[in-house]
Amino acid sequence: MLKNFLLALLTFGIATCSYAQGIAVDSAQLVNITDSLQPDSSQLVAIDTLTPPILKQRDSISQSHWLDSLNNGYGFGVFSLDDLLSSINNREKVSYKQGDLLPKGETWVLAIIGFLLVLFAVLKNAFGKQLSAVVQSFYSNRALSNLNKEDNLVTSWSFLLLFVQFGFTIGMFFYLAAQHQALPKAIQGGFSFFFSVSVGVILLYLLKIVCLRVIGFVFNLQKPLNQYVSILYLSYFNASLLFIPITIAFALSAEKYASAYILLGIAALVLIFVFQAIRAAVNILSQYRFPKLYLILYFCTLEICPILILIKAIGF
């Protein structure tokens, strides 16, 4: 029994040693096989995944591909300082022409226009009743007859201011027209030319009124001449009121509209003159009979002649 136990123990020990040797041999062989499959540690290269591709060192293939892409361009020209300097040096010189100065009006013209507006405001506020009567009498015979009954028309301040406004308004219109026509007197004279024309208009028509008064006294025709003189006053004053907006627009508008304002002013003067002549003829000839030749001589002497003298003095 003991002999059998020892024999079994010996057999178990031999088997265990044999199994241990087999495992050692197999593990050694496995290590050798594994080592033979892995590369040498000196030949391993680490892969960089953090650096952007554009900053990595290019190989020959990448370098060639990059150069080809540069040669093909980006769809637009690449800036080159040398090309820019050469183009500037080779560029033709640009010749600039002398331009024409824009025409501008004088400052004193605006001051005169402001003076006319202030004068009209004074007449409107201080002598509103007389101014309204002057405007209504130009169109209504009844208002004209009421105005003739007032003896203080000529001696009133409203008459004096209206006559000053008439002279300076017409003078400004003539000055602007002469400047548009490039008359030497208007260009060289400036304010002195305007002032002389305005004073000339006032003196010329005052002389006309004086001549009419003398004719009425000599021929004893004071009543019809008083009516005619009243019509003249109304014509002058209404012409000055009509010419204020025309003159302001003429002075402040562009040069290309000057001809239109000149035609408009001439048409207004002709209309007022014709209306005045027809009205005077109807009122006077209906009461007094005399040859029509005298009427024609009067119009040629005291109506048309002063206008021609004024135009000749201006230099048109």
C-alpha positions in Angstrom: 0.0 0.0 0.0 2.7 2.4 0.9 4.7 1.2 -2.1 1.8 2.0 -4.3 1.4 5.6 -2.8 5.1 6.3 -3.3 4.9 5.1 -6.9 2.0 7.3 -7.6 3.7 10.3 -5.9 6.8 9.7 -8.0 4.8 9.4 -11.2 3.0 12.7 -10.3 6.3 14.5 -9.7 7.8 13.3 -13.0 4.7 14.5 -14.9 4.7 17.8 -13.2 8.4 18.5 -14.1 7.7 17.4 -17.7 4.8 19.8 -18.0 6.8 22.7 -16.5 9.6 22.1 -19.0 7.1 22.1 -21.8 5.7 25.4 -20.8 9.1 27.0 -20.5 10.0 25.8 -23.9 6.8 27.1 -25.4 7.0 30.5 -23.7 10.6 31.0 -25.0 9.5 30.0 -28.4 6.5 32.5 -28.2 8.8 35.3 -27.1 11.1 34.6 -30.0 8.3 34.5 -32.5 6.8 37.8 -31.1 10.2 39.5 -31.2 10.8 38.4 -34.7 7.5 40.0 -35.9 8.1 43.5 -34.2 10.5 46.0 -35.9 13.6 47.3 -34.3 13.0 50.2 -31.9 15.7 52.2 -33.7 13.7 52.1 -36.9 10.4 53.4 -35.4 9.2 57.0 -36.5 6.6 59.0 -34.5 3.7 60.4 -36.4 3.0 64.1 -35.7 -0.7 64.8 -35.6 -0.6 68.2 -34.0 1.3 70.3 -36.5 -0.8 71.7 -39.4 0.1 70.2 -42.8 1.2 73.6 -44.2 3.9 73.9 -41.6 5.2 70.4 -42.0 8.3 69.7 -44.0 7.4 68.8 -47.5 8.8 65.9 -49.4 9.6 66.0 -53.1 6.1 65.1 -54.2 4.4 67.6 -52.0 6.9 70.3 -52.9 6.3 69.7 -56.7 2.5 69.8 -56.2 2.8 73.0 -54.2 4.9 74.7 -56.8 2.5 73.7 -59.5 -0.4 75.2 -57.6 1.5 78.5 -57.3 2.2 78.6 -61.0 -1.4 78.0 -61.8 -2.3 81.1 -59.7 -5.2 81.9 -57.4 -7.6 83.4 -60.0 -6.2 86.9 -59.5 -2.8 88.6 -59.9 -0.3 88.4 -57.2 0.9 91.7 -55.9 4.4 92.6 -57.2 6.1 95.8 -56.1 8.4 95.7 -59.1 5.6 95.5 -61.6 3.8 98.3 -59.8 6.8 100.6 -59.9 7.5 99.8 -63.6 3.8 100.5 -64.5 4.0 103.9 -62.7 7.2 104.8 -64.4 5.9 103.8 -67.8 2.5 105.5 -67.3 1.8 108.5 -69.6 1.5 111.9 -67.9 -2.1 113.1 -67.6 -2.6 116.6 -69.0 -5.1 118.7 -67.0 -7.0 121.5 -68.7 -8.0 124.8 -67.2 -11.7 124.8 -66.3 -14.0 127.7 -66.4 -15.0 129.5 -63.2 -18.6 129.3 -62.2 -20.3 132.6 -62.6 -21.2 134.2 -59.2 -23.1 137.3 -58.4 -21.9 140.2 -56.3 -22.6 140.3 -52.6 -23.9 143.8 -52.8 -26.7 142.6 -55.1 -28.1 140.6 -52.2 -27.9 143.6 -50.0 -29.9 145.7 -52.5 -32.5 142.9 -52.8 -32.7 142.8 -49.0 -33.1 146.6 -48.9 -36.0 146.4 -51.5 -37.7 143.7 -49.4 -37.4 145.8 -46.2 -38.7 148.9 -48.0 -41.7 146.9 -49.2 -42.3 145.6 -45.7 -42.2 149.2 -44.4 -44.8 150.2 -47.0 -47.0 147.2 -46.3 -47.0 147.8 -42.5 -46.9 151.6 -42.2 -48.8 152.6 -45.3 -51.0 149.5 -45.9 -54.1 151.5 -46.7 -52.4 153.7 -49.3 -50.7 150.8 -50.9 -53.9 148.9 -51.2 -55.5 152.0 -52.8 -52.7 152.2 -55.3 -53.1 148.6 -56.3 -56.9 148.8 -56.6 -56.8 152.1 -58.5 -54.7 150.5 -61.2 -57.6 148.2 -62.1 -60.7 150.1 -61.0 -61.9 153.5 -62.3 -63.9 154.1 -59.2 -60.9 153.7 -57.0 -59.0 155.9 -59.4 -61.5 158.7 -59.1 -61.4 158.4 -55.3 -57.6 158.6 -55.4 -57.7 161.7 -57.6 -59.8 163.5 -54.9 -56.9 163.1 -52.4 -54.6 166.1 -52.9 -51.9 164.7 -50.5 -50.9 161.7 -52.7 -47.7 163.4 -54.1 -46.7 165.0 -50.8 -47.1 161.8 -48.7 -44.2 159.6 -47.5 -45.8 156.6 -49.2 -45.5 158.3 -52.6 -41.8 159.1 -52.0 -41.0 155.5 -50.8 -42.9 154.0 -53.7 -41.0 156.2 -56.2 -37.7 155.2 -54.6 -38.7 151.5 -54.8 -39.7 151.9 -58.4 -36.4 153.5 -59.4 -34.1 151.0 -57.6 -36.2 148.0 -58.6 -36.1 148.9 -62.3 -32.5 149.9 -62.0 -31.6 146.5 -60.6 -33.4 144.8 -63.4 -31.6 146.9 -66.0 -28.3 146.2 -64.3 -28.8 142.4 -64.3 -29.9 142.5 -67.9 -26.8 144.5 -68.8 -24.6 142.2 -66.9 -26.1 139.2 -68.7 -25.4 140.9 -72.0 -21.8 141.4 -70.8 -21.8 145.2 -71.4 -18.5 146.8 -70.4 -20.2 149.5 -68.3 -22.1 147.0 -66.2 -19.1 144.7 -65.7 -16.6 147.5 -64.9 -19.0 149.8 -63.0 -20.8 147.4 -60.7 -22.5 149.2 -57.9 -21.8 152.6 -59.3 -23.4 151.6 -62.6 -26.5 150.3 -60.8 -26.8 153.4 -58.6 -26.5 155.7 -61.6 -29.1 153.8 -63.6 -31.5 153.8 -60.6 -31.1 157.5 -60.0 -31.4 158.1 -63.7 -34.7 156.3 -63.9 -36.1 158.3 -60.9 -34.9 161.7 -62.3 -36.0 160.9 -65.9 -39.6 160.1 -64.8 -39.7 163.0 -62.4 -38.7 165.2 -65.3 -41.5 163.7 -67.3 -44.0 164.5 -64.6 -42.8 168.1 -64.4 -43.1 168.5 -68.1 -46.6 167.2 -68.0 -47.5 169.7 -65.2 -46.0 172.5 -67.2 -48.0 171.5 -70.4 -51.2 171.3 -68.3 -50.5 174.8 -66.9 -49.7 176.4 -70.3 -52.6 174.9 -72.2 -55.0 175.1 -69.3 -55.6 171.3 -69.2 -54.8 170.7 -65.6 -57.8 168.4 -64.9 -57.2 165.8 -67.7 -53.4 166.0 -67.1 -54.0 165.4 -63.4 -55.9 162.2 -64.2 -53.2 161.1 -66.6 -50.4 161.8 -64.1 -52.3 159.8 -61.5 -52.5 156.9 -64.1 -48.7 157.3 -64.6 -48.1 157.1 -60.8 -50.2 154.0 -60.6 -48.4 152.4 -63.5 -45.0 153.1 -62.0 -45.9 151.9 -58.6 -47.6 148.7 -59.8 -44.7 148.0 -62.1 -42.3 148.3 -59.2 -44.4 145.8 -57.2 -44.6 143.5 -60.1 -40.8 143.7 -60.8 -39.8 142.8 -57.2 -40.3 139.0 -57.6 -39.0 139.1 -61.1 -35.8 140.9 -60.0 -35.3 138.6 -57.0 -35.7 135.5 -59.2 -33.4 137.1 -61.9 -30.7 137.8 -59.3 -30.8 134.4 -57.5 -31.4 132.0 -60.5 -28.8 130.4 -62.7 -27.3 132.2 -65.7 -29.2 130.0 -68.2 -32.5 131.4 -67.1 -31.5 135.1 -67.5 -32.9 135.4 -71.1 -36.3 134.1 -69.8 -36.4 136.7 -67.1 -35.4 139.5 -69.5 -38.3 138.5 -71.9 -40.6 138.3 -68.9 -39.7 141.8 -67.7 -40.0 143.3 -71.2 -43.4 141.7 -71.6 -44.5 143.1 -68.2 -43.3 146.6 -69.2 -45.1 146.5 -72.6 -48.3 145.2 -71.0 -48.3 148.0 -68.4 -47.5 150.6 -71.0 -50.3 149.4 -73.4 -52.8 149.2 -70.5 -51.8 152.7 -69.3 -52.1 154.1 -72.8 -55.5 152.5 -73.5 -56.9 153.6 -70.1 -55.6 157.2 -70.5 -57.0 157.5 -74.0 -60.4 156.2 -73.0 -60.7 158.4 -70.0 -59.3 161.6 -71.6 -60.7 161.3 -75.1 -64.1 160.5 -73.8 -64.2 164.0 -72.1 -62.0 166.1 -74.4 -61.9 166.3 -78.2 -58.6 167.1 -79.9 -56.7 165.8 -83.0 -55.3 162.3 -82.6 -52.0 163.6 -84.0 -51.3 165.4 -80.8 -51.8 162.2 -78.9 -49.3 160.4 -81.2 -46.8 163.2 -80.8 -47.2 163.0 -77.0 -46.6 159.3 -76.8 -43.5 159.6 -79.1 -42.1 162.5 -77.1 -42.8 161.7 -73.4 -43.5 158.0 -73.4 -41.2 156.3 -76.0 -38.4 158.8 -76.0 -37.5 158.5 -72.3 -37.3 154.7 -72.6 -35.0 155.0 -75.7 -32.8 157.6 -73.8 -32.5 155.2 -70.9 -31.6 152.2 -73.1 -29.0 154.3 -74.9 -27.5 155.6 -71.7 -27.1 152.0 -70.4 -25.4 150.9 -73.6 -27.6 148.2 -75.0 
